[in-house]
Amino acid sequence: MSVLPFPSFLDDVKEKGLRKAVFEGADEVIERLSAGLNIQDVRDALRGEDPSRRPNPRLQPHADGFWLHMRPSYYNRQVTGLYPSFRLGWLSTYFVFFETITGIILMFWYTPAPEIAYGNMLSMLNNVPFGQFTRDLHRLGAEAMVLIVFLHMLRTFYTGSYKKPRQFTWFTGVLLLIFTGFLSFTGYLLPWDQLALWAVTIGASMAEATPLVGEQVNLLVRGGPEMGANGLLRFYMAHVLLLPVLLFIFTGVHYYKVVIHGHSLPPREENPGEDTAKRVPLDRRVYFIPDILTSELMWFAVTSFILIVLCIWFYHAPLESHADPGVTPLGTTAPWYFLWIQGALKLGDKTFWGVIFPGILLGFLMVVPYIDLNPARRFAQRRLAFSISFLMLTALVVTSYMGLSEFGVATAPDQEILNELTFEPAHNHMGLLRPVSYDQLATGAFTTREFAGGAEHGPAGVVAFNDMLQQSGDMEHLLEHLETQFLSLPTLRFTPVPANAPELVHVLEEFAHLLEAEQVELLDSWGVVIITPNQGNLKRLDIVINWQEIEIVSGRPVLDDNGNPIPVFDDDGTPVRRTSSKHVFINEQSGYFN
Amino acid sequence: MDLQRLLIDRMENRILVGLTMVLASMVLVGWVAINESGRMASFQQQHLARSIEKGAELFSSSCATCHGNSGEGSARAPGLNNPQLFGHDYLAPLDTQIAAVETRIARFETLTATMVDEEARSQLSEEEFAVVQADLAAIIERYGEDPLTSLNGELVTLVTNRANLILQMQSAIDRGYDPEDPSRMNNVGWGSTLEPFVLTTLVSGRPVSTNYWPEPMASWSQTGGGPLREDQLLDLTNYVLNWGHERNWTLEDLLRVQQFAKEPVEGAVQLVENPVATEIIDIQFADVSGRRDEIDEVVARALGEIAELTGDPNNGQSLYNGSLACSACHNLATVAPPTEGTFTRVEDTRLADPNLAAYSAEHYIVESILAPNAYVVEGYPANNMPQNFGERLDAQLLADLLAYLSSQDGEDPLAN
């Protein structure tokens, strides 16, 4: 007799025999694990047979169990395919959990303090197994989530699923979109690199434009006039606590409303004003267990697999240099999903375009179901709503484009070209000179005149260039200029680029093209690249552009009647030539060229 | 829609696709795991390289003016692209060879002495004697019938080479290099590696270096009131250390250095108008007995001078803790005897020594300040205390110091 208060397995064996006891034991375990399905049910389900007629065990877990109490017991066959949902709502939920899990893992390696935070990023990359992988997953998931949630909203709009009785579901959905955007945005700052600091500085500067209380809002968000330790801590707390809590609560509300009202059917299935989502005929029922469950598990596996593949081969979370409030990188923009606000800001008043306009827009989105009282859900009967939505989408694309740094931000062409040649790796791109293999960075001085079109190019162009510099005295100016850049050279003699350095040739060709493309503003220009050894495994690259100054009024060159620029002469009547330059150091091990 | 029918509508296909994806994901994650250590190592290397690039930029704009464009140093600051900083010892290979030859000579002399000395031979067992014979045979085989001559010849060559090498370094020696003590780390008694030495120098600067350089090395860290962030200091440190990266230092590297580090005490001494005891400064411990009378005479004179003065203990305290920096060593008992209870300790312990029978406590203390090596307390090293207070103090300052010490008197913490 067993000492246990209930019959033991051995008692069972004695009583029923081994075979029966094992089978019944297994049956019980399976039923517990599957929350209601015994082996026979599982077998039937796998064979695709109809559920048995005994009290439907597939419904039991929804009624009794905690994990499934919020899931519908069955769906309408009409909504289980790719159309009309495109799985976008499910995907959004997937990313909520995906981001939470990867985010919690990352929290173990992160301290929200300037200087330490960036060090954490580095140690995650050089000292934490799966550190880079987890960070990539979290970052990619964050960007994908913004997109997916937005697409989910579009889909809901176009299938008219926001209409009565689902107005409030839509309203919470817009809230979730906003939370998602802010979650992604607050996370942007945490690595504390240049990309983070400047993207967030631009984004957060909109807070300053809030009417009446702008200064206070700005101080509240950043914890000080500039983004610093307090601001980082605030963004961190918002990112890991405040926004996730809101997101989870409203995800709950949103999904509760989805279940209460049922998944809306494709528009063509219903007459205008009808809502039959909750009345699913028996022959159209698809039970959660096993159909929907297996389907979701499959999508879970597929989506995870895709994310993993992307993060191994195609996507790595960016990490630029340490945040430096004193150095503004050329071409700084807000994160892509806020570009539309940055673009709108270029239209004029900061307060209106930066705060009031987005506020009105989001407010309008929230109340769309309360304004649009047209009961019809079919495309053909919603011409006005569709037209307005297309207008808004177009405006979104246009303002986003306007938000790019290429649009409407006047930078001197020489600075643009120098930046194009040298900028540090950012957004997975880098200056043209950086990826040149270290052994092809031949020590010497090279000129774009070797590659410029026209009569003299090639070696002859180099010889002519040397002569020209000597005769005009520009050589002296060049050496003086380099001296101000802390490069002391006694003399300089330009040579053709060695034949065994094709990558360097390519860069100088590009350099020549860039100068040619700007030949109006950079009149009669030449560019040089001077490569000097610095340490055993370190070279210094100086890029200098020299051109003849022309008359420029409010950022645009003044043209004469023939459409030519007007050169500037000094008091002696000699043309004024201008020089600008930039230098970078390249280490043999920097790996820009891998 | 075919795809949908095939993959999504049939449950067994869903299960198959899901399982395949899970397995594939596991394989991929495993693949990532296998490559992790390599990836981390290569990131480490890449990041160091980029840090050096940033350090180069900072160096060229902030440091090159004094330390030279290529780190060769100038009259304003020492060279950093400098074998001395990295502790390269040019004489080491020759010294090793010289030591080897000297050992061999000594061994040969011992062996031949054993062969000649009947008594010593008789004490050896047969095996031991066989070893002696074999060793001797080996030396003779290598150096011929008269090994001592050829070994000494070799020694002379090596010593000459060494002297010539030092001669070649002459211009560097003129600029402050010491080939016999070639490591900056050893010079300053730095107990750690070069990296923290460079980093802490950047962090804190050298606040008092105006005493021996035209301008002090400022603190470059934001912590110390300077302009640079911690990561920038690390970049700079990485750049400076990169001068030693896989470097085979040549003599040219040494001769290219325009300026070597200066010893902090050189010229740092603030001299007084009427020094109390210039005659007896810099007496090494070994020389004390020869100059005993001179020391006694000068100390007696100093005692006579201060007898007529009243010391100011406050000024004595600021000297003790400030410009003379006595308290740097005389704080705990580890480096030097502690400040507290000096008079008591001298009277109870030191004067018990018969050699000091005729001394008063004041006499002992004044002698110990002016000629520290005159009497070295057991357990503390000789030649350790600065030997130049005789030219840094006048009678009044000495009286102030004594007044301060007597104000600190009390129970001797070392008494038990």
Interface residues (C-beta under 8 A of the other chain):
Chain A: A45 L46 G48 G81 L82 E115 Y118 G119 L122 L125 N126 N127 V128 P129 F130 G131 Q132 F133 P290 D291 T294 S295 L297 M298 F300 A301 V302 S304 F305 I308 V309 I312 S321 H322 D324 F486 L487 S488 N534 Q535 G536 N537 L538 R540 H583 V584 F585 I586 N587 E588 Q589 S590 G591
Chain B: Q4 I8 R10 M11 E12 R14 I15 V17 G18 L19 T20 M21 V22 A24 S25 L28 V29 W31 V32 A33 E36 S37 R39 M40 A41 S42 F43 Q44 Q45 Q46 H47 L48 A49 R50 I52 E53 K54 A56 E57 S60 S61 A64 N69 S70 N81 R229 E230 D231 Q232 Y239 N242 W243 H245 E246 R247
